[in-house]
Amino acid sequence: MSPRQITVVGECVADAFTEPANASNELALRVLPGGGPANTAVALARLGTRARFLARLSGDVFGRLFRAHLEASGVDLADAVAAAEPSTLAVAELDAAGQAAFSFHAQNTADWQWTSGELARADLSETVCVHTGSLALVREPGGAVLEEFLATAAPRATISIDPNVRPLLVRPDAYRARLARWCALADILRLSEDDLELLLPGTPPEQACDLWHAAGVRLVVITLGAGGALASLDGERLLVPAVATRVVDTVGAGDSFTAGLLHHLGARGLLGGRLTDLGLDEVAQACRFAARVAALTCSVAGPNPPWRDQLAPLTSAAGT
């Protein structure tokens, strides 16, 4: 277990997967606990990193599901807020390739109602990295409060952001309007090729990396699905291949990649500042580890990241 913790801030989402309609034309839903930041916190804890999750957890049936799932995975909820509002629900339909299309039920739900006072109570004294992103960072009223929290945390912790663009719920131009500020706050920016196309349509990944470096972020990692991952550290770039696997679905794969990346960097003592001691070799090792974590997540249904012992052959060889 890592001696210092990573704090994740953001939403929990009840992912309801559609099951085929029966003879009575009734549609069944299989509900799993999800949400990008929650998935990342779970994956970090399962890998052996001390993971504290700042969330606003409803007391409804979904909120109780989230809390049980997070605690069973070893996530620290000491600073989670007991919220009066309902939980956020996403209904997912999978295509033949296991890709999910979501519709969201998120109006006035718990995840977006952060106040400065709630976040001010969070204990960051042992935190080497703060990770956030996705909807909680872009939906109001909480998005602006989270930005202020990141600015407060930055002097003592590495800042990691995953935009995780959800165009059905928030228009991409809302993300674009904030992205320069996020890059100025962040040390690490991890996003998918789908995010890239929504944020900068038609822009080659290498050009996007240069734009985001110029805005302030040191390490950019763009996951490319079966094409692997492009990592750029201050403009020095490398491509890490994907790990072959039988894909059940891709839900939570990007979140697991981010967790694998942060876990690997944290285990080597490279988090806690502005990544000044980070070299391209360490980035390559971290991305290879992250690709393995993501592949294992794709091999099972839903956002169900692997436990540390499932990576035992890799971790013993890599020394994590």
Disulfide bonds with the S-S distance in Angstrom:
none
